[in-house]
Amino acid sequence: MSQPVEVDVVIVGGGLAGLAAARRLDRAGVEWLLVEASDRIGGRVATDVIDGWHLDRGFQTINTAYPLLPALVDVDALDMRYFTSGVLVRRGSSLHRLENPLREPLTTTKTLLSGVGSLADRLKFAALATRCATVPAAKLLDMPEITTQEMLRNAGLSHRMIEEVLRPFFSGVFGDRSLDTSSHVAAMTLRSFTRGRLGVPSAGMAALPAAIAGPLPFPQLLIGARTLSLGRGMVVTEAGEIHCRAIIVATDPLHASELLGGRIARPDVHGLTTFYFGAPRAPIDEPILLLDGDRREIIANTVVMSNAAPEYAPGGMSLIAATVVGVSAPSSASETVIRVELSRIYGVPTDDWQLLEVISMPYALPAARVPQSRLRKPVALGDGLFVAGDHRDSPSIQGALAGGWRTAGAVLSALGAHVGV
């Protein structure tokens, strides 16, 4: 493999952060090169297509309220398939609905008669979610930073509401059952969930990084080139040395820490595991997230993917995803437990479901404990080194995109006197 020996900026890592950085540098007319170790772009956002099944690398969605999304992709061109707004909560023998308060007013009979928490709980949660959705983002980040659990308690929500609904919901979003995640992260998450729609591209989540990379000149994306080391003004790959004026490290946080030789602290990360099952019929007809309100704390959430996106399953079949917090090695014992739990949550037998894949993501999300510095950690490390990723912003697709975009801006500022931007 041949590669340029000198460019203005080298981006190490072809995930969402690296691609967002490349887009901004490319628009500015800066000479850049992206180096990706694997055989594809997208990082943690990927889709495996196996015998007609579309299996994303864990349950992931695109939220239309992510602020940076429209600057990088045409969402309509992704051919989105959307989930129902709100969740269903399994409690005992019944499923109870909790609606998005901005899309389903609390005065409707369906919401008032919901068995999720007390009426006071639902009103208080609606007030919290509406406040997060309508207050300017800067004011949300000016509020005292506490844990997510403290934020929920301070909102007056009951122990039952937190344990049966909000702990399973947030644990699936953050990979954090303890709810130690920063309240700033939780507030911004509620903001986007309440304001936007959740969905997946018909072709799978891999369509998102492909769309972001679409306008980029392909020869500047070096795929399958592992970075061995970094030096001042130099990146050493398996194919040789690349000299540059700036380096953006946009790998996952653990590899970033290793490559940068301790210039950033080795961060804690949360793992998630997704069990994918194929079924001859859908256990429910609605494309909606189900939570376990019985406090079993095994499955954080589950959803029938093909109810939203029929393209995810072969004709006449249904695809069910179940997310577990932590890393779970595939085994007959774990499969049996998950089948039993899914049968309880959906209220149907699962004996004829086929286990398609178990996808463990040990680096699914960086931990976002207090403090988070208004979700903006430093990206310029000195000596022409920069770092990008959701571990520098917020643990989400938006955080990865914003992190890459912001880091590219810092690089442009550093090189501005020389490149005329």
Secondary structure as UniProt FT lines:
FT   STRAND          9..12
FT   HELIX           16..27
FT   TURN            28..29
FT   STRAND          32..36
FT   TURN            43..44
FT   STRAND          47..50
FT   TURN            51..52
FT   STRAND          53..56
FT   STRAND          62..63
FT   TURN            64..65
FT   TURN            67..68
FT   HELIX           69..72
FT   HELIX           75..78
FT   STRAND          80..82
FT   STRAND          87..91
FT   TURN            92..93
FT   STRAND          94..98
FT   TURN            101..103
FT   TURN            106..107
FT   HELIX           109..112
FT   HELIX           119..134
FT   HELIX           137..142
FT   HELIX           148..154
FT   TURN            155..156
FT   HELIX           159..161
FT   HELIX           162..166
FT   HELIX           167..174
FT   TURN            177..178
FT   STRAND          181..182
FT   HELIX           183..195
FT   STRAND          198..201
FT   TURN            202..203
FT   TURN            205..206
FT   HELIX           207..213
FT   TURN            214..215
FT   HELIX           218..220
FT   STRAND          221..223
FT   STRAND          227..231
FT   TURN            232..233
FT   STRAND          234..237
FT   TURN            238..239
FT   STRAND          240..243
FT   STRAND          246..249
FT   HELIX           253..259
FT   TURN            260..262
FT   STRAND          269..279
FT   STRAND          289..292
FT   TURN            293..294
FT   STRAND          301..304
FT   HELIX           305..308
FT   HELIX           310..312
FT   TURN            315..316
FT   STRAND          318..325
FT   HELIX           332..346
FT   TURN            351..352
FT   STRAND          354..366
FT   HELIX           373..375
FT   STRAND          380..382
FT   TURN            383..384
FT   STRAND          385..387
FT   TURN            390..391
FT   HELIX           397..419
//
